[in-house]
């Protein structure tokens, strides 16, 4: 499984990524995030790119859907933690600057800083 999700606090979800992410798996995780937001209200997200992450599937259609629109309206901040080689790709994938919330990338050893930033 390339994606796992954990709900650590009422307003924080943590997604860990490894391997190659495909669209069906990403859609399943998004549905869990939507249900979490519906239960707890606005949220922040932490995405951790593990060392064994390879990429997102190049053959998948990554067009937005209704879950993306809902999530974008209910997220306050998104922190991404991982190897610096993934910084530009991750920010582009999540459309940094085009979504109505702040996204910040942190190096792999800065998870504590990312969590602190999410709480501000």
N, C-alpha and C positions, 0 to 999 in steps of 0.2 A: 504494500500500500504506500503510495507516494505522498499522501496527505493524511495527517491526523489532526484532530481538533480537540481542544481541552478548554473547559470553561472554568477559570480560576477564581473569578470574583463576579459579582453581579453585573458589572459593566465591562469585563475583559474576557475576550476569547483569544486563544493562542493556537495558531496553525503552524504545524511543523511540516516541512517539505523535504522530500528526498527523491532520488531516482528521477523518472520522467513523469511529469504531471500530464494527465489527459483530461479532456473535457468532461466526460461523465463523472469522474472522481471530483473534479473541481465543482461541478454543478451540485453534487451531493453535499459537499462541504458548505456551499452557499446556502442550501436549504436549511442546514443546521444553524447557520448564522442568523438567517431570517427568523427562525423559530425562537432562538435565543433573544433576539431584539424584541420580538413581539411579547415575550414573557417579561423582560427586564427593562425595556426602554433603550434609549440611546447607549451606544457602546464604543469602546476603543478596541483595536485589534493589534495583536503582535504576531508577526509572521517571522518564523525562524527558518532560515535556509540552512539545512544541515550540510555537513561536509560531503556527503554522498549524493547531493543533488546534482542532476545532470542538465535538465532544461525542461521547458514545456514542450508538449508534442507539437511539432511543426505542421502536422497534417490536420490538426483540429481547427474548427472555426471558433474563434474567440470573441465573436460579436457579443455585445451586451444583451442581456435578457431582462425580464421583469424583476428577477431577484437582484441583479446588479443595481438597477435603479432604486429599489427599496433600500438596499444596503447603503448605497451612496447617500441617501437622504437621512440615514440614522447613525452614521459613524461620526465621531468627533475627531479622532486621530487614528493614524495607522503607523506603526513602527515596523520596520523590516530590519532584521538582524542577519548578517551573513558575511561570507567572504567578499571582499571589495570587488572582486571580478564580476559579481552579480549586480552591483549597484545600478549602473545605467539601464540594464535590461529590466530589472525589477521596477524601477521608477517609471520606465516607459510602459511596462505591462499594466501597472496600476494607474497610468495616466496622471502622474504627478503634475499638478498645476491646472488640471482640467476638471478635477473632482472638487466638490465643495467642502473638503476637509484637508487637514494637514497630513502630509506623509513625510517621514524622515527615515533615512537609511543609517544604520549603525554597523560598525565592523563587528565581526564574529565574537570578539571578546568584550563587547560593550552591551550585553543584554541588560545588565543592571541599569545602565544609563538610559536605555530604551524604555524600560519599565518606569523609571522616574519621569521621563519626558511624557509618557502617556498619562501620568497622574496630574500633571500641571494643567 
